Amino acid sequence: MDSAVPRWRARRLAVAAVVAVTALAGLVVTPAAQASPAVQYTNPLANQRADPHIFKHTDGYYYFTATAPEYDRIVLRRATTIQGLASAPESVIWRKHSSGEMGAHIWAPEIHFIDGKWYVYFAAGRTDDIWRIRPYVLENSSANPLTGTWTERGRVNVPWDTFSLDMSTFVVNGVRYLTWAQAEPGIATNSNLYLARMGATPWSITGTVARLTVPTLDWETRGGVKVAEGPTVIQRNGRVFLTYSASATDANYCLGMLTASASADLLNPASWSKSPNPVFASNAATGQYGPGHNSFTVSEDGQSDILVYHDRNYRDISGDPLRDPNRRTRVQKVYWNADGTPNFGIPVADGVTPVRLKSHNYPDRFVRHWEYRARIEAGVNPLADSQFRVVTGLNGSGTVSLESTNFPGYFLRHRNYELWVERNDGSAVFRADASFFRRTGLASSSGVSFEASNFAGQYIRHNGTYVNLTTAPDSVARADATFILE
């Protein structure tokens, strides 16, 4: 908001024009919103667990593995909910060798279920050469991968005997691919991204190897390294989105994204386009630094995509970032833009994850703040302007308050019957004005309404473009005062 102040006058004129047109034409009522239901998790999910991978299996369990800071073992948890992984017992399913291959730097395990068996892809160095990092695979035929025997299937036959890591797998149109990061001879980078078809076994590749991207942009090369690593895929709307991590593993670490049509030849590098800017990066306001090495899973009801990643809650690191153990596993909801592309927003603050308030009767519009004033709008950019944390009410007594995601400590409050996002000044008046009773939606039991704690019978309601505090005497007002949490 603060950065938008110089644009204040131009935006105000634009808003005035919108309001004038709305007043003349009237707002056309559209069908009730069909939203992806809200999800709520509490971050961090796991301390001192980096490079997280969460896989939801058909047995109803989530399986979670990640890099342990000692770099000496592979750990695994399972639970029936994502939040349950935080307290689930952790098993060591494999330990590094005492000599030779797979004896050092056990990094970034991923667990997958392929053709009726479990596989873990991971990277490892040698005891006598800890930086000779290569990709390896474990196999387990047990129905529950926390039991049974994990068999070492050896190294994947990537094209060069060079630094290579972060192998992942996905299926598009019935074809299973392996993707990974590797240093290619003759290219002066730490690692680039590659793609190939999986071979006859899950620990082999076959056919053409495609180099998908080389880190060349400023945000891919910060911290004295040129890195593209940690590739993983999410698919939707006929497209394949491959996210990857870039730059040094400190506060510079961030996510980039490649996009291809699902019907294209994915082994043709020309099929992929690179987003020009990071799609997920450090955020000082929320206190999250170096978000990266992500994976994707789905919510318990299967209706929301979930971003899984690690970061730190401080910017400055003493010494080598790889020796700092405090990367934490975190999760938050992925939203989807009108053009069908994913929107990851910003790494949200620690604690409960936020929601969006979607209008019940204008389902393309969301409550957002603009220059501290609350309004409803479609196509909100940045996404975080329309995200709020539903927290315990500042005024207590069974109320809730709505805290801004990108301005922590700022809350939605009514002032002169207008809704604003303002910093909590600690006063009794502010606490009362920023506290609401959460009610069943006045127009739909599937929605919610928010009644002022200090003005009984008055609700958060949109009037045209802006959001105000009013009574809800008729069906139009009740619809205006009903929101779907997404």
N, C-alpha and C positions, 0 to 999 in steps of 0.2 A: 504493500500500500504506500509506504513512504516514497518508494521509487517512482510511483505513479503521480505524485503531486504535481510535477511540472506539466503534466498533461491535463490538469484539472479542468481548465476552462474549455478546452476542446471536447473533452469527454462530457462535460456538463451540457454543452450545446447539443451533442449527439443524443444524450439521454432525453433532453427536453424535446427533441424532435420525435423520438420514439414515443414518449408519453403523449405528445400531441396527436400523432397518428393513431395511437391506441384509443385515445378518447373519441376520435372521429369515427374510427372503424369498428370499435368494440372488440373485446377479446372473445374469440371463438372457443367455446368449450370443447375440449377433446376427450376421448375416452380415458378412464382411470388408468393410472400408470401401471405397467407390467414391469416391475423392477427386479433386478437381481438382488435378492434379500441381503440385508446388512450382515456382516460377520463381525465378530468381536474377539480379539485376541489380546494378550498382554505381553509386551516386549520388555526385555529380551526373552526369547524362548529358552536359550541355553547359553550360559557364560562359557568363555574359553573354548568355543567350538567354531571353527572357521570353515569356509568352503562348504556350506551345508547343502545336503541333498535330501529331500523328503519325497518319498514315493508312496502314493496311495494305491493299494492293491485291491483286487477283487474279493479278498477275504475280509474286507472291512477294516483292515488295519493300515495305519500310516507307519512307514519305516523310515527312520532318520539316521543318517550317518554323516560324519563331518571330520575335518582334520583336528586331531588333538595337538595341543601346543608342544608336546614332547616329540612329535613326529616319529613315534615308535610303534604305533598300533592302529588297528581299524576297529572302531566301536560302532555299535548298532543299538537302537532303541525301537520299540514299537508301542503304539497306543491307538485307541479307536477314535481319538480326536487329535487335532493339531496341538491344542493347548495341553493335552494330556502327555505329549512328548516331553514337556518341561520337567515333569516329575517321574516319568517312566524309568524303570531300572535300565542301566546301560550295561551291555555285555561286550567284552572284548572277543571278537570273532577271529582275529588273526594278529600275530605279532611279527615284527621285523626279524630278519635273519641275523644271526650273530656274526656272520662273515659273508663276504661276497655280495652278489646281487640281492636286491630287495632288503638291504641292510641299513639304509639310512633315508632320511627325508621322506617318510611315508605321508603322502599328500593327497588331498582332494578325492576321497573315495566316493563313488556313486553306486547305488544299488539299483538293479534293473531285473525285471522278470522277462525272460526270453525263451519261448518254446518250452514252457513247463519247468524251467530251472531258474535259479537265482544266480545273478552275476554281479560282482563288484569290480568296477574299473578303478584303478588307483595308479599313482605315480610313485616311484621310488628310486633312490640312488644306491650306490654301492658303499660298503664299509670302507673300502680303500679309495673311493672316489665319490664323495657324497654329492657332487654336482653332476654326476653322470645319470641324470634323471631320465627315466624311460617309463612307458605305460605298461601295466601288467593287469592280469585278470584272475579273479577267484571264481569258483563255481560251487554251487550247493544244490543238490536235487531234493532236499527236504521241503515239505510244504511250508514249514515255519523256518525261516533262515536263521533264527536264533538257536535252532537245534541242528542236528546233522553235522556233516563234515564239509569243511571248505577245502576244496582241492585247488592247488595252484596250477593254472593253465598257461602260465608263462607270459612272455612279452608279446605285444601286438606287433605285427610286421609293418610298422610305419616306414615310409620310403627312404629315410636316411638314418644312420646311426648317430643321431644328434639329440641334444636336449629336447625332450618331448613329454607332454603331460596333459592333464585335464581332459581325458577322453570321456565322451558322452555319446549316447545313442538315441535315435528317434526313427519313426516310421512315417513315410509320406506315400500315399497311394500304393500301399502294400510293399514298398521297398524299404528295407532297414539300412540306415546309414550310421557310420561312425564319424564323429567330428572331434578334433583335438587341436592343441597348440604345439608348434614345433619351430625350432631354429633351422632355417633352410640354408645350406651352404651357398655362399655368394650373395646373400642378402644381409645387410648390416642391421639386423634387429634382434631383440631377445627372443621373440616368438611371433609367428603369424598363425592364422587359422586355416585349417585344412578339412576336407570332406572327402569321404569315399564310401562306396557300398560295403556293407559287412560281407565277409567272405563266407565260406562253408561252415565256419564256427564263429561264435561271438568274440573270439580272440584273434580274428584275422580280418584283413581288408582285401578287396579284390578290385581289379579294373583301374579305371582312371582315378587319379588323386587330384583334386581341385584345390588350388590355393584361393581361398575366399577373400582374404583381406590381409593387408600389410599395414602395421601402425605407422602412419605418416602425419596425422593431424596433431595439432598442438596438445590437445587433451589426451591423446594416446601416448604421448612421449614425455610426460612430465616426470620429474624426479630423477632425471638422468638415465632413464630406460625407455626402450621402445617395445611396448608390450601389447599383444592381443592374446588373451588366454581365457580359460573358463567358459567355452562356448556351451550354450544350452538353448533349447528350442521350445517355443510355444506356437500353436497353430490355431488360426481362427479366420473366418471370413474369406476362405479360399487362399490364404497367404501363410507363409512360413516366416516367423520372426525369430532370428537367432541373436540372442544377446551375448555379450562377451565383456570381459573386464580389460581395462587399459590403464597404463601408467604404473608408477611405483605403488607398492602395497601400503602406503601411508594415507594421509588425507587426500592425496592426489588420485587415489584409486576411484574408478567410476565405471559405469556401464555404458557401452555403445550398443548399436543394434544394426543388423543386416536384415533386409527384407527381400523375399522372393515370392513369386506366384507359385502356388502348390502344383500348378499344371506345367510349370517350366522345367527345363533340364537343370536340376539343382547342381549337377557337376560341371555346369558351364558358369564360370565366375561372372560372366556378363548378365546372368539371370538375377544377380544379387545387387541391391543398392545399399549404400552405407548412409545412415543418418549423419548429418554434418556436425551434430553436437551430441554431447552425452545425453542419454535418456534417463540417467539417475546418478546423482552426485552428492557430495558432502553438503550439509546444510548447517550453518552455524546457529541459526535461530532455534532449531530443534535439538542441537547438540549431537549431531550424528556425522561421523567422519569416515571417509574411505569405504563407502558401501560398494560391495562387489561380490564376485564369484557366486552368482545366484543359481537357483534352480526354480522350477515352477511346480506347484501342485494345485489341487482343487479343494474347495471347502467341503465340509461334511455333507452338505446337501447336494453337492455336485454342481451348484449353479454359479459359483464365483471362482475365478482364477486367483491364485495366491502366489505372490512373489516371496521367495525365500532367499535370504542373503545374509552376509555378515557385515559388521562395521565395528567401529570403536566409538565410545562416548567422550573421547577427548581428541584434540587435534595434534598436539605435540608429542612426539615419541622420542625417548632417549635411546640412542644407539640404533642398531639394525632393526627395522620393523619386523623382520622374520623372527626375531628373538623376543618380541613383545607378545605375551600370551593372550592378550585381552580382546581379541576379536570375538564378537558375540553373534549367535544365530538369532535372526529376527524375521518376522513375517508381516505382510500387509497385503491388502486387496489390490488387484489390478483392475483398473477401469478401462473402458473401451471408448475411443473417440467416435464421432459420427462417421468418420471416413474409414472406420474398421481397423484402425491402428491402436496398439496398446498405449495406455497412459499410466506410467508408474508414479507420477507425482514426485513428492520428495520423501526422503526417509523420515518417517514420523517420529515424534518424541517418544521416549520410553514411557511405558504404561499402556493404558488401553488404546486400541487402534480407533481411528475416527470413522465417521459415517458421512454420507451426504443426505441432505433433505430435499428429496425430489417432490415437486408439486404434484398433488393428486390429480388436479384437473388440467394441468399443462405439463404432461409427462416428459417433455424435452427440456424443462427448466428446473433449475436448482437454486436454492438459497445460496447467495455468495456475498462477500463483502467487496465493496469498491469504494476507495477513499473513506473507509471506515463505516460507510452506510450499507445497510443490508438491503438486498434486492433479489429478484429472481431473474435468471438469465439462462439461455441455452448456450452450449458450446463454451463453457467457462474455461478460461485460460488466464493464469495457471490453475490447474486442477485444485491445488491446495486452498485457493480462495473459497472453494465450496465444500471443504471438509471441516467437520467439527467433532470434537471429542465430547461424548455425553458422559459427564462426570458428576460426582456427588454435588448436590446443590450448594452453592456458597452460603445460602441461608439455612441449610439443613432442613429439618422437618419434612423429610420425604421428598424433597425437591431435587431437580437436576439442573445443571448449568451446561451451556454449550460453549466449549473452549475452541478458539481458532487453532487450526493445525499449523499454519505457517507463522502465526504470531502467538506462541505460547504465552499464557498469562493475560491474553485478551479474551473477552467473553462477549457473547451476544447479550445485549441488555436493552431494555426499553428506556427511552428518554423522550419526554413530551409526546408519548404515544408513537414514537418512531423507533425502529430497531437499528442499533448501531453495534459495531464491534469496537470495544474500548478496553483499555488496560484496567485491571482490577486495582482500584486505589485503596482498597481495604476498608472503605467506609461501610456503615450499615446500610446506607441508601443504595450503594452500588450492589452490595450482596443481595438485597431484596429485588432490585431491578433486573439482576442477572440470574434469578432463580425462578424456575417454572415447575409446575406439576405436569408430569407426563401423563396424558390421557389417551384413551382409545380414540382413534380418529373420529372426528365429528361427522364426517361424511362416509367413512368406511372403517369397518372394524379391522381391516388389514393395514390401516395407516395409523399415524399418531398425530395428536394435537398437543400444543403446549400452552397451558393456562398460566398467566402471571401469578406468582405467589402472593403479590401484594395488591392485585387488582382482580378480585374474584369475578369470573365470567368474561374476562378479556383474554384474547388468544393471539398468539403470533399468527399473522395473516398477511398474505400478499394482496395489495390493492394495485392493480395494474402492474407496473414495474417494481415498485418499492414494497418493502415489508414493514408492516406497522402492527400496533397493538390495538385491537378493536373487539367489540362483541361479535357474536355470530348469530344474528337473529333469523336468518333465512338459509335456504339450501345453497345459494351461491356463496354466501359468507362461510358456511360450514365447509364447503368444498375448498374455498380459498385458505381455510385454516387447517387443512389436513395435508399431511406430508407422508411420503413413503421413505423409510430409512433404507439407504442403499450403500 
